[in-house]
Amino acid sequence: RSDFDSAMNSERKPSLPMPASPFCIGLREVTLRRLSGIHCHDLKSIDGATQYAVCAAVPASYEAKTRHRYPMVLLLDTDSLFGSVVEMSRLMAQTREIRECIVISLESPLPPGNDAQHPARFITEKLLPWCSDKYRVAPGPVSVFGGHSGLAAALGRNAGAEVLQPLC
């Protein structure tokens, strides 16, 4: 247990959440400890009743290219994929297969009845403007991956988002 405690206490980012149990650590926590350039925030819904966990991963060149704006990829309810998406996007940017991008992960609790309008409204009215204010997001459509189809479709209609579909 002392090895685990010292590893947990030697974290690089002071705002990281501690796991609920010393015997179980989630993929999100592993990603946050292992990768650089990731910032986590809690944002309240427009009415203040719901809290959303938001993680942002900036590209490797973000600090050096202070005037450059980056396209944004928004991951919805894909907590377990966040680290993989960040690593793949960074590697593919190095090999020039894709442009460097800012990856935003949103774990959105859905209201009863799976009403897609509540999270869609939060995303379009609060999250996207917040991301543009906080990070250097390029103008243009946001690429969205994950979430349930109703939410993705609502974002496509209301925010002009490009909805990415899985290959399988």
For each residue, the residues with C-beta under 8 A, 3 or more apart:
1: 4 5 22
2: 5 6
3: 6 7
4: 1 7 8 22
5: 1 2 8 9 22
6: 2 3 9 10
7: 3 4 10
8: 4 5 11 18 19 22
9: 5 6
10: 6 7
11: 8 14 16 33
12: 33 36
13: 16 32 33 38
14: 11
15: 40
16: 11 13 29 32 33 40
17: 29 40
18: 8
19: 8 22 24 25 26 29
20: 24
21: 24
22: 1 4 5 8 19
23:
24: 19 20 21
25: 19 29 30
26: 19 29 30 79
27: 30 31 79 80 82 83
28: 31 32 55 79 80 82 83
29: 16 17 19 25 26 32 33
30: 25 26 27 33 34 83
31: 27 28 34 35 38 82 83 86
32: 13 16 28 29 35 38 40 55
33: 11 12 13 16 29 30
34: 30 31 83
35: 31 32 38 57 83 86 87
36: 12
37: 57 58 59 60 62
38: 13 31 32 35 55 56 57 58 86
39: 55 56 58
40: 15 16 17 32 53 54 55 56
41: 53 54 55 56
42: 51 52 53 54
43: 51 52 54 126 127 130
44: 48 49 50 51 52
45: 48 49 50 51 52 118 122 126
46: 121 122 125 126
47: 50
48: 44 45
49: 44 45
50: 44 45 47 109 111 118 122
51: 42 43 44 45
52: 42 43 44 45 106 107 108 109 122 127
53: 40 41 42 106 107
54: 40 41 42 43 104 105 106 127
55: 28 32 38 39 40 41 82 104 105
56: 38 39 40 41 102 103 104 105 131 134 135
57: 35 37 38 82 86 89 102 103 104 105
58: 37 38 39 62 63 70 102 135
59: 37 62 70 89 90 93 100 101 102
60: 37 90 93 94 100
61: 64 65 68 100
62: 37 58 59 65 68 70 102 136
63: 58 66
64: 61
65: 61 62 68
66: 63
67:
68: 61 62 65 136
69: 136 137 138 139
70: 58 59 62 99 100 101 102 135 136 137 138
71: 99 101 102 137 138 140 142 143
72: 101 102 103 104 131 135 137 138 142 143
73: 85 89 101 102 103 104 142 143 144 145 164
74: 104 106 123 127 142 143 144 145 161
75: 78 81 82 85 103 104 105 106 145 146
76: 106 108 119 144 145 146 147 151 152
77: 106 107 108 146 147 148
78: 75 81 82 85 105 145 146
79: 26 27 28 82 105 107
80: 27 28
81: 75 78 84 85 146
82: 27 28 31 55 57 75 78 79 85 86 103 105
83: 27 28 30 31 34 35 86 87
84: 81 87 88
85: 73 75 78 81 82 88 89 103 105 145
86: 31 35 38 57 82 83 89 90 103
87: 35 83 84 90 91
88: 84 85 91 92
89: 57 59 73 85 86 92 93 98 100 101 103
90: 59 60 86 87 93 94 100
91: 87 88 94 95
92: 88 89 95 97 98
93: 59 60 89 90 96 97 98 99 100 101
94: 60 90 91
95: 91 92
96: 93
97: 92 93
98: 89 92 93 101
99: 70 71 93
100: 59 60 61 70 89 90 93
101: 59 70 71 72 73 89 93 98 143
102: 56 57 58 59 62 70 71 72 73 131 135 136 137
103: 56 57 72 73 75 82 85 86 89
104: 54 55 56 57 72 73 74 75 127 131
105: 54 55 56 57 75 78 79 82 85
106: 52 53 54 74 75 76 77 123 127
107: 52 53 77 79
108: 52 76 77 119 122 123 147 151
109: 50 52
110: 114 115 116 118 119 148
111: 50 114 115 118
112: 115
113:
114: 110 111 148 150
115: 110 111 112 118
116: 110 119 120 148 150 151 153 154
117: 120 121 154
118: 45 50 110 111 115 121 122
119: 76 108 110 116 122 123 147 151
120: 116 117 123 124 151 154 155 158 159
121: 46 117 118 124 125
122: 45 46 50 52 108 118 119 125 126 127
123: 74 106 108 119 120 126 127 128 155 159
124: 120 121 127 128 155 158 159
125: 46 121 122 128 129
126: 43 45 46 122 123 129 130
127: 43 52 54 74 104 106 122 123 124 130 131
128: 123 124 125 131 132 142 159
129: 125 126 132 133
130: 43 126 127 133 134
131: 56 72 102 104 127 128 134 135 137
132: 128 129 135 137
133: 129 130
134: 56 130 131
135: 56 58 70 72 102 131 132
136: 62 68 69 70 102
137: 69 70 71 72 102 131 132 142
138: 69 70 71 72
139: 69
140: 71
141: 160 161 162
142: 71 72 73 74 128 137 155 159 161 162
143: 71 72 73 74 101 161 162 164
144: 73 74 76 147 152 155 156 161 162 163 164
145: 73 74 75 76 78 85 163 164 166
146: 75 76 77 78 81 152
147: 76 77 108 119 144 151 152
148: 77 110 114 116 151 152
149: 152 153
150: 114 116 153 154
151: 76 108 116 119 120 147 148 154 155
152: 76 144 146 147 148 149 155 156 161 163
153: 116 149 150 156 157 163
154: 116 117 120 150 151 157 158
155: 120 123 124 142 144 151 152 158 159 161 163
156: 144 152 153 159 160 161 162 163
157: 153 154
158: 120 124 154 155
159: 120 123 124 128 142 155 156
160: 141 156
161: 74 141 142 143 144 152 155 156
162: 141 142 143 144 156
163: 144 145 152 153 155 156
164: 73 143 144 145
165:
166: 145
167:
168:
